[in-house]
Amino acid sequence: RYNQFKIERRTLKGGISYFVKSGFDDKYRGQDLRRVEARVVTAYVNQVTSMCQSEQMQVRTRVIPSISKHGVMRLTGYFFRTDLQKQRLIDASNSILTSRSDREKYRAKADTLLLKNCLEFKRLQTIGIVH
């Protein structure tokens, strides 16, 4: 949102917020307005899709702790999550010094942390904007 785009509007399809200049309503009506809103929706869907994919990649942390036959902790999967809170919970759940029930509790808590863009992507799917 820039200084010249001060008026907030929402698309008819999906209620996606965008900002326009004064005089927008006079210039864009009917088909022209639908074209502008279609571009807004497309740009928004592309952004949400990209951010959701990024979140999913970061969270492919189904890092499953297992103990090798030599008693050494081994992690399967990979860990890219930048969310410090989730990382701490995952680390706590992987700790060999933590009881099994605590590990399960930490893992469950980590799994409940929401992926905002992926939730928005699902909302867009639900209302038929994304197929």
Summary of the structure (lengths in Angstrom):
residues: 131
radius of gyration: 22.0
end to end distance: 28.1
largest distance: 74.5
contacts: 305
relative contact order: 0.12
helix: 53%
strand: 12%
